[in-house]
Amino acid sequence: MAMIDLRNYGFDEQHQQVYDMAWRYARERHHPLLRRMDDDDWFPADEYRKMGDVGLLGTTVPESLGSSARRCPTGTTCSVRAGVRARTCA
C-alpha cells in the first residue's frame, strides 16, 4: 500500500510529513507484530513510550501540559495512519 498524498485533500506539508513518518513507523515496527496483536488482542506496552518518543502520541494535548507542538488534526492523522496500516497489512 502506498502512502497517500494528503495535500490532495487540503492538508499542508507538515501534516504530510507527520503522516509519512507515522506510516513508516507502523510499517517497520507494528506490521511484524500484527498477527499476535489481532489474535491475542495485545499491544506491546513498550511501544507506547517509543511512539511518544518519536512524537506520535500526545498530539491532541496542549503543549502547556507536556505534549508535542503538533495539534489536531495531526493527532487524527497519526491515529488513522496507524489504524489503516494495521488493518491493511494483516
C-alpha positions in Angstrom: 0.0 0.0 0.0 1.4 3.4 -1.0 1.4 6.5 1.2 -1.4 8.9 0.4 -0.7 12.4 -0.7 -2.7 14.4 1.9 -2.1 17.6 0.0 -4.7 16.4 -2.5 -7.2 16.6 0.4 -6.3 20.1 1.6 -3.7 19.3 4.2 -0.4 21.1 4.3 3.2 19.8 4.1 3.5 19.5 7.9 0.6 17.1 8.0 2.1 15.1 5.1 5.4 14.8 6.9 3.7 13.5 10.1 1.6 11.1 8.1 4.6 9.8 6.2 6.5 9.3 9.4 3.6 7.5 11.1 3.2 5.3 8.0 6.8 4.2 8.0 6.8 3.7 11.8 3.8 1.5 11.6 5.2 -0.5 8.7 8.5 -1.1 10.3 7.5 -1.6 14.0 3.9 -2.9 14.0 3.5 -4.8 10.8 5.6 -7.7 12.0 3.5 -7.9 15.2 0.1 -7.8 13.6 -0.8 -11.4 13.8 -0.2 -11.5 17.5 -1.8 -8.2 18.1 -5.0 -9.4 16.4 -5.1 -13.0 17.6 -4.3 -12.1 21.3 -5.8 -8.7 21.4 -2.4 -7.5 22.5 -0.2 -4.4 22.1 3.4 -4.2 23.3 3.5 -1.9 26.3 6.9 -0.5 25.4 5.6 0.7 22.1 3.6 3.4 23.8 6.8 5.0 25.1 8.6 4.6 21.8 5.6 6.1 19.9 5.7 9.0 22.4 9.4 9.5 21.9 9.0 9.9 18.1 6.0 12.3 18.6 3.1 10.0 17.6 1.4 10.4 21.0 0.1 13.5 22.8 -0.7 15.4 19.7 -4.2 16.3 21.0 -2.9 17.6 24.3 -1.8 21.2 24.8 1.9 21.9 24.9 1.3 23.5 28.3 0.5 20.0 29.6 3.6 18.5 28.1 2.7 17.4 24.7 4.4 18.0 21.4 3.7 21.1 19.4 1.6 19.1 17.0 -2.2 19.5 17.3 -5.3 18.1 15.8 -5.8 17.2 13.0 -2.2 15.9 13.3 -3.3 13.6 16.1 -6.1 12.2 14.0 -3.6 11.8 11.1 -1.3 9.7 13.3 -4.2 7.6 14.7 -5.8 7.0 11.3 -2.5 6.1 9.7 -1.6 3.6 12.4 -5.0 2.0 12.3 -5.2 1.8 8.5 -1.7 0.4 8.3 -2.6 -2.3 10.9 -5.7 -3.4 9.1 -4.3 -3.3 5.5 -1.2 -5.4 6.2 -2.8 -8.3 8.0 
